[in-house]
Every structure is written in structure tokens, then in C-alpha cells.
Amino acid sequence: MKRSVLLLLNLSLVAGSLITGSVAGAATPPKPLKTDWGYDAKVKPAFHPIARAKPQSNRMSMLPVTTAPVEKEKDRQAQAVEAWLEVYQLVSMDNELTEQQQKLVQQSLYAKLIAGQNAEVMSVLEFWPTVKRVCQLMPAQFENYKDLFKALLRLELRTAQQNPSNLSEKAGGELEVIAQLLGPERVAVPGDPPLTDAAIQAYANMACFIFEQNHPGRTVDAEDNRKLFANVICDKYRNAPDAASREAMLNFDLTWAKFKILWTKGTEADHQQMLDQWNTGAKPAAPTAVKRPPVTDMTLGAVLNNGPWKKILLAKIVKPAVQ
């Protein structure tokens, strides 16, 4: 069993680039949803920004599901600001943004608009209405997209903290709110960048899931195996040949979130292709092997191709994982 687990770990690390390397994508046919991932059954239900518990509150009014044209630019800007507030509400650990947090976000976003950073602020309208519609039609995707935005915002925050000289005072207010919503990162292995507990947890979740798909009726989701996963990935991180390899491991929470979105939306054929790509990621491709395009999704692609994280993804995420 231990040998199988170690092999799974090695395959998973290599194949991380199969998922993290995909930025845009095309739609795939929907299938009956699988709502039980087996790892988060005891997690407290999250606040749902699509169906508010307190409809009488108008502080966070919902965007319309459709994207009808808006005549006035200032109205579109107001929509974008409200949409960003909803994104931050989605990932909030406390389930409700305070008035001070809302004010800091609004000030930061309007400061960006005044400074000519319209594209970054307005880009949220390219994906948020669609994400909301997907979560309404496919409730199983709600937690998946919540995890995706948490990973993307964590990546944005981490990058900004590494380059503080590039931040304006107003932009710092928005980042302050993001830091409050996400909470502090717990470092497992110091480094540049450091390996976090969140990355290790996401890696263990994915390793268990892949094993169970490859071995129906069997599981490695036990405390001793999770400790083994953590020890192996920590060792690989310490011995990684370069920063790109460490970066791939650090961002495994993003890899896992993307994988869950694609799997939940995918067909049985998509599932088999994803498993085949994952299982053969550590093996040289046969000369006669037919290369198939990766499984993709238009909504996921819209999220990754817009927002302040787009440049970061292109610069950091499209890297080979450690082999």
C-alpha cells in the first residue's frame, strides 16, 4: 500500500501542470452532478451570495443573471464594484463583510478607476454573472468556485506582498480586506515561496480522490496516509530543483479547485481523459500516442482570463511541476 501511495504522489506532482497550465477553455456538456467529494462532509455550509439569508439588506444587492447592456459607464462601474464585493463576500470566512471592509474595497476600486485601471476593475463583469448562473443551475459547483476564488485571491495577495513598492495606498486597502477574509497562511516549510498547509491539504485531497477513482471501492483517505502525503510533498519541496517547481507545489490549492470544477461539469469521457492524463503524466509519451486537447470549461476560462490574477497566472502558474 505504501508503495502505491508513493507512486500516486509522484504522478500527482508531475501531472499538476496538466491542470494548472490551462487558462482558457471551451464548454463541455453537463452531466448529473456528484455532490459528495468525500473530504468536506463535515464542513459548515458556507454563506451563499446567490441566495442571501437576509433579503431585506440592500448593502450587497445582487447582479442580474443576464448581462444586459448598461447605457451609462458609471452604472457599469457601480455594477463592477458591487460584483467585486460579492466575490469577496463569497470567500469571507465570517460570512458577512463589515461596513468598514465594504468601504475599503469601494475606495480602492474607485481609486483604480480614477487612475485608469478600468480594465482590471471592469473585468469582473466578464465572469461573475456567469459564475452566479452556473452555481444556481449546478449547486455542486458553489464550493468549487468558492475554493477557486480563495486560491486566486491568495495568489494575488501573496504576489502583492512580495512587491510592496508597487502598491498604492488605496490599493492597499483592498488587499487589507482580502487578507482579513482569507486569514493568515500557515507555513509548513519555510522558503521562497514557502510551502503552506493549504497546499498540502489540497494535494492530499486530490491524491485520495485520484486513487479512489483508479481503485473503486478502495481508499487511502486515512490520517496515517495523509501524514505520509505531507512528509513526501515537504521533502520534494525542500529538494525542488528550482523556484518554478516550488511554485507549482505551493499553488496546488488552485490546481485542485480547477480540477473539481472540470470534473463536476465533465462527462464520463471527460473524467476518463482527465484520469488518463493524470496517470500517465510521469511517463514519456509513446511516439504513436494521439494528443488530445485538455478538458476545458468556458466559465472557468472566463475567470482565469480576467481579473488582477491573469498576469500572475501567465507568469507563475504556467510552469512545469517538479518531476
Secondary structure, DSSP 8 states (H G I E B T S, - for coil): -HHHHHHHHHHHHHHHHHHHT--S-------------SS-TTS-----TTS-S-TT--TT----SS----SSHHHHHHHHHHHHHHHHHHH-SSSS--HHHHHHHHHHHHHHHHTT-HHHHHGGGGTHHHHHHHHHH-TTHHHHHHHHHHHHHHHHHHHHHH-GGG--HHHHHHHHHHHHHH----EEE-SSS-EEHHHHHHHHHHHHHHHHHHSTT----SHHHHHHHHHHHHHHHHT-SSHHHHHHHHTHHHHHHHHHHHHHH--HHHHHHHHHHHHTTTS---TT---------HHHHHHHTSSTTHHHIIIIISS----
